[in-house]
């Protein structure tokens, strides 16, 4: 069973995060087909981080080469999750100890998030007879892990706010952010975007471990997709 990692009380930071540096963003993006609007830009080309531009910079003096910090305003909320089959394998199955060998069976039976969370489909009989898991302990372990994910999805519903900052300063080089924010802020700087929404799939957010504040309370559960509404106020 995965445990949420105890982290410093800033939702953008992770102890194992990526150093935030302004690097050129690959421009060969495409729109995530599962979104209802073409306003969302897939900046990772795998659907892991989507960005919607809300406004561009009015002040051309922002993002100068000599600037060292960004001043941000942001709100972070739990985002809806609708994993495809491959995303279910990548984001969830591969994180289950000793169960990653079932990837081919998941593909054969098209186990996406909807099927994974359906007790009428994903039960011990299905796991044993259809996925070919003969060991009872392994079958039970897989089903219980799916039930835990279902419980988490219900307890932390989409739209639930887990963090916000009205004044948050980020060093341009060396800050350790979750991958989704690193990619999103890099894009915003390169494209001169002042205000954007950034959708981060769980593997670009807090992954299988989730996020706890200093008191131990869970702010982001394991395997949660996140949405950040981000404004770049200034740079210096």
PyMOL commands that set and color helices and strands:
alter all, ss='L'
color gray80, all
select helices_A, chain A and resi 85-91+93-95+100-108+113-116+124-129+136-155+179-190+202-204
alter helices_A, ss='H'
color red, helices_A
select strands_A, chain A and resi 5-6+13-20+40-42+49-56+69-78+161-171+175-177+193-200+211-212+218-220+226-235
alter strands_A, ss='S'
color yellow, strands_A
deselect
rebuild
show_as cartoon
